[in-house]
Amino acid sequence: MIEIKQLAKKFAVENPKKLSEQERKDPRLKGRFFHSVEDVSFSCKAGEVLALLGPNGAGKTTTLRILSTALCPDDGTVTIGGEDVLQNPLNARRKIGFLSGSTGLYGRLSGRENIRYFGQLHGLDDAIIDARIEELADLLDMQSFLDRRSENFSSGMKQKTAIARAVIHQPAVVILDEPTTGLDIMATQTVLEFIQRLKEQGTPVIFSTHHLDEVNELCDSVTIINQGTTCFNGSLDDFKGLSGEGLHQSFMRAIA
């Protein structure tokens, strides 16, 4: 289980004059600081898939980067299985599988070599890495391109490789930032089926998305962030009940 309580993170604004009109009107702009995340709380249990939703600029990516330990919050706590992630980030990274919005593959390496490298960073034995690569390649339908250089990959190939790289060490929690963005229908379905398998294995999965059909297909719970604050946190049924007119209307009602 991963639990997030009252996260807050602000960033210094070097030149307020360069801000857009929309940014100047954002209530999170206070003096020379922009409070990207002000009060975000939610939790994700074993075998649960949680959708993290919100308008562009709401603070979702900042929240996910804090969970991945890439950013240190100004306030709040993050725990995995009761262990404080922020107090021991090096240990926490062994428990977290994180896919950012950018795949960031090493273009001169093959898909296999990219995945292997991350397995080595996590201290896995070569035999374990080899077995995990084969397992993930089958699950994510990667065998046809696994040994090609990744600089020539399509968007779907890159995303599948990045996902495999993120979970090579069998993390306790998987965090995915818009994992299906830019993918075709077949690649999207493969990714969604992989998330479903993680769920069946009891792995908590947090993923941000703008596709509400994915939420309806996969998710047990929903958290919505708007202007840096949690404005909804509940079950999928509770989310649907906000309007009774479909998920889009429920979302619009939550952020109103």
C-alpha positions as a printed NumPy array, in Angstrom:
array([[  0.   ,   0.   ,   0.   ],
       [  1.176,   3.509,  -0.788],
       [ -0.245,   6.415,   1.203],
       [  0.155,  10.111,   0.431],
       [ -0.8  ,  12.777,   2.962],
       [ -0.984,  16.542,   2.507],
       [  1.747,  16.934,  -0.1  ],
       [  2.866,  20.462,  -0.894],
       [  5.499,  21.76 ,  -3.312],
       [  6.286,  25.29 ,  -4.474],
       [  8.705,  26.599,  -7.087],
       [ 10.406,  29.979,  -7.263],
       [  9.337,  32.175, -10.186],
       [ 12.5  ,  33.778, -11.548],
       [ 10.777,  36.358, -13.723],
       [  7.061,  36.958, -12.983],
       [  6.835,  39.325, -15.969],
       [  7.295,  36.387, -18.343],
       [  4.26 ,  34.533, -17.009],
       [  1.244,  34.157, -19.261],
       [ -2.024,  35.867, -18.362],
       [ -3.491,  32.511, -17.342],
       [ -0.523,  31.819, -15.055],
       [ -0.86 ,  35.246, -13.436],
       [ -4.524,  34.534, -12.65 ],
       [ -3.784,  31.142, -11.076],
       [ -4.475,  31.447,  -7.309],
       [ -1.425,  29.271,  -6.626],
       [  0.849,  32.128,  -7.666],
       [  1.743,  33.842,  -4.403],
       [  4.444,  36.478,  -4.557],
       [  7.544,  35.005,  -6.173],
       [  6.449,  31.399,  -5.658],
       [  4.126,  29.149,  -7.603],
       [  2.569,  26.51 ,  -5.367],
       [  2.206,  23.667,  -7.879],
       [  0.913,  21.269,  -5.21 ],
       [ -0.76 ,  22.659,  -2.101],
       [ -2.681,  19.824,  -0.426],
       [ -2.787,  16.408,  -2.098],
       [ -3.769,  13.218,  -0.244],
       [ -4.788,   9.737,  -1.412],
       [ -3.847,   6.074,  -1.011],
       [ -3.64 ,   2.984,  -3.211],
       [ -3.999,  -0.493,  -1.749],
       [ -2.619,  -3.85 ,  -2.875],
       [ -4.326,  -5.067,  -6.048],
       [ -5.886,  -1.649,  -6.673],
       [ -5.589,   0.585,  -9.723],
       [ -6.001,   4.287,  -8.966],
       [ -6.6  ,   6.866, -11.675],
       [ -5.009,  10.243, -11.043],
       [ -7.012,  12.814, -12.988],
       [ -7.   ,  16.556, -13.376],
       [ -6.822,  19.391, -15.914],
       [ -3.489,  20.228, -17.541],
       [ -1.332,  22.083, -15.03 ],
       [ -3.293,  20.798, -12.043],
       [ -0.211,  19.388, -10.293],
       [ -0.438,  15.714, -11.313],
       [  3.067,  15.411, -12.744],
       [  4.603,  17.241,  -9.78 ],
       [  2.779,  14.834,  -7.466],
       [  4.011,  11.791,  -9.392],
       [  7.581,  13.093,  -9.43 ],
       [  7.412,  13.452,  -5.646],
       [  6.168,   9.871,  -5.353],
       [  9.075,   8.702,  -7.513],
       [ 11.507,  10.6  ,  -5.202],
       [ 12.656,  12.765,  -8.134],
       [ 11.357,  15.79 ,  -6.201],
       [ 11.369,  16.486,  -2.481],
       [  8.134,  18.068,  -1.217],
       [  7.999,  21.103,   1.046],
       [  5.462,  19.343,   3.242],
       [  3.559,  16.075,   3.544],
       [  4.401,  12.379,   3.753],
       [  4.646,   9.391,   1.396],
       [  4.767,   5.855,   2.816],
       [  4.986,   2.438,   1.171],
       [  4.015,  -0.425,   3.436],
       [  4.392,   1.939,   6.374],
       [  7.943,   2.981,   5.419],
       [  8.619,   6.687,   4.943],
       [  9.704,   7.159,   1.316],
       [ 10.993,  10.674,   1.843],
       [ 13.218,   9.747,   4.777],
       [ 14.875,   6.901,   2.872],
       [ 14.59 ,   7.638,  -0.882],
       [ 17.331,   5.202,  -1.967],
       [ 15.524,   2.273,  -0.388],
       [ 12.199,   3.549,  -1.669],
       [ 13.407,   3.512,  -5.28 ],
       [ 13.868,  -0.238,  -5.011],
       [ 10.155,  -0.526,  -4.233],
       [  8.875,   1.839,  -6.918],
       [  8.479,   1.349, -10.649],
       [  8.078,   4.767, -12.272],
       [  7.282,   5.637, -15.871],
       [  7.572,   9.348, -16.601],
       [  5.957,  11.233, -19.437],
       [  9.159,  10.803, -21.48 ],
       [ 10.564,   7.357, -22.258],
       [ 14.189,   8.564, -22.241],
       [ 15.626,   5.424, -23.824],
       [ 19.274,   5.18 , -24.83 ],
       [ 18.959,   5.238, -28.613],
       [ 22.143,   3.329, -29.396],
       [ 21.093,   0.448, -27.143],
       [ 18.599,  -2.22 , -28.117],
       [ 15.378,  -2.665, -26.212],
       [ 16.909,  -5.627, -24.401],
       [ 20.028,  -3.639, -23.475],
       [ 17.954,  -0.72 , -22.152],
       [ 15.984,  -3.044, -19.9  ],
       [ 19.083,  -5.002, -18.848],
       [ 20.877,  -1.802, -17.848],
       [ 18.127,  -0.847, -15.418],
       [ 18.059,  -4.357, -14.014],
       [ 21.774,  -4.023, -13.308],
       [ 21.218,  -0.64 , -11.645],
       [ 18.788,  -2.384,  -9.291],
       [ 21.426,  -4.983,  -8.483],
       [ 19.676,  -7.967, -10.058],
       [ 21.624, -11.086, -11.037],
       [ 22.111, -11.669, -14.762],
       [ 20.022, -14.846, -14.712],
       [ 17.127, -13.031, -13.05 ],
       [ 17.398, -10.155, -15.532],
       [ 17.329, -12.546, -18.489],
       [ 14.272, -14.363, -17.147],
       [ 12.436, -11.114, -16.404],
       [ 13.199,  -9.688, -19.855],
       [ 11.739, -12.763, -21.541],
       [  8.662, -12.66 , -19.313],
       [  8.05 ,  -8.962, -19.929],
       [  8.725,  -9.252, -23.66 ],
       [  5.992, -11.887, -23.892],
       [  3.535,  -9.901, -21.765],
       [  4.122,  -6.651, -23.679],
       [  4.439,  -8.257, -27.131],
       [  8.028,  -7.059, -27.626],
       [  9.778, -10.112, -29.079],
       [  9.725,  -8.791, -32.656],
       [ 11.765,  -5.664, -31.822],
       [ 13.494,  -6.484, -28.527],
       [ 16.976,  -6.706, -30.086],
       [ 16.696,  -3.713, -32.42 ],
       [ 18.297,  -0.357, -31.592],
       [ 15.73 ,   1.758, -29.811],
       [ 16.5  ,   4.927, -31.797],
       [ 14.473,   3.36 , -34.62 ],
       [ 11.499,   2.376, -32.464],
       [  7.957,   3.602, -32.992],
       [  6.206,   5.401, -30.128],
       [  4.517,   2.176, -29.076],
       [  7.785,   0.222, -29.072],
       [  9.469,   2.914, -26.981],
       [  6.635,   3.001, -24.465],
       [  6.562,  -0.774, -24.056],
       [ 10.331,  -0.831, -23.531],
       [ 10.09 ,   1.991, -20.988],
       [  7.372,   0.134, -19.082],
       [  9.423,  -3.078, -19.052],
       [ 12.412,  -1.094, -17.817],
       [ 10.327,   0.45 , -15.024],
       [  9.138,  -2.902, -13.661],
       [ 12.196,  -5.106, -14.303],
       [ 12.863,  -5.26 , -10.529],
       [  9.265,  -6.307,  -9.647],
       [  8.476,  -3.167,  -7.63 ],
       [  5.996,  -3.043,  -4.762],
       [  4.221,  -0.044,  -6.364],
       [  3.965,   0.959, -10.04 ],
       [  3.446,   4.62 , -11.019],
       [  2.638,   5.422, -14.639],
       [  2.38 ,   8.956, -16.031],
       [  0.006,   8.848, -19.035],
       [  1.306,   5.465, -20.274],
       [ -0.967,   5.269, -23.349],
       [ -0.473,   8.79 , -24.719],
       [  0.445,   8.674, -28.404],
       [ -0.062,   4.921, -28.761],
       [ -2.148,   3.207, -31.414],
       [ -5.125,   1.025, -30.505],
       [ -3.192,  -2.264, -30.407],
       [ -0.304,  -0.886, -28.321],
       [ -2.759,   0.797, -25.956],
       [ -4.615,  -2.455, -25.403],
       [ -1.362,  -4.294, -24.654],
       [ -0.432,  -1.694, -22.041],
       [ -3.887,  -1.826, -20.452],
       [ -3.755,  -5.617, -20.306],
       [ -0.357,  -5.374, -18.629],
       [ -1.773,  -3.016, -15.991],
       [ -4.613,  -5.482, -15.452],
       [ -2.053,  -8.236, -14.872],
       [ -0.231,  -6.108, -12.302],
       [ -3.555,  -5.634, -10.563],
       [ -4.195,  -9.389, -10.533],
       [ -0.743,  -9.914,  -9.016],
       [ -1.666,  -7.592,  -6.144],
       [  0.568,  -4.697,  -7.179],
       [ -0.821,  -1.206,  -6.437],
       [ -0.872,   0.856,  -9.639],
       [ -1.234,   4.629,  -9.847],
       [ -1.602,   6.077, -13.309],
       [ -2.49 ,   9.46 , -14.672],
       [ -4.575,   9.638, -17.814],
       [ -6.909,  11.883, -19.776],
       [ -8.822,   8.898, -21.205],
       [-11.9  ,   8.25 , -19.1  ],
       [-12.67 ,   5.018, -20.945],
       [ -9.425,   3.631, -19.489],
       [-10.592,   4.69 , -16.042],
       [-13.878,   2.878, -16.513],
       [-12.141,  -0.274, -17.787],
       [ -9.362,  -0.587, -15.217],
       [ -9.763,   1.496, -12.112],
       [-11.02 ,   0.773,  -8.632],
       [-10.601,   4.296,  -7.322],
       [-10.191,   7.839,  -8.586],
       [ -8.322,  10.865,  -7.279],
       [ -8.786,  14.234,  -8.947],
       [ -6.374,  17.123,  -8.472],
       [ -7.369,  20.655,  -9.39 ],
       [ -5.181,  23.7  ,  -8.822],
       [ -2.824,  21.696,  -6.637],
       [ -5.458,  20.312,  -4.283],
       [ -7.303,  17.003,  -4.048],
       [-10.891,  17.816,  -4.982],
       [-12.159,  14.217,  -5.202],
       [-10.902,  10.981,  -3.697],
       [-13.098,   7.892,  -3.729],
       [-14.172,   4.7  ,  -5.437],
       [-15.008,   4.473,  -9.132],
       [-18.671,   3.998,  -8.196],
       [-18.564,   7.142,  -6.062],
       [-17.002,   9.005,  -8.984],
       [-19.721,   7.8  , -11.347],
       [-22.314,   8.886,  -8.793],
       [-21.206,  12.513,  -8.911],
       [-23.442,  13.105, -11.928],
       [-25.134,   9.912, -13.066],
       [-24.573,  11.216, -16.614],
       [-21.245,   9.606, -17.498],
       [-17.641,   9.979, -16.399],
       [-17.054,  13.203, -18.322],
       [-19.841,  14.981, -16.488],
       [-18.65 ,  13.541, -13.176],
       [-15.182,  14.926, -13.862],
       [-16.521,  18.371, -14.752],
       [-18.63 ,  18.421, -11.606],
       [-15.662,  17.447,  -9.429],
       [-13.481,  20.33 , -10.667],
       [-16.264,  22.928, -10.744]])
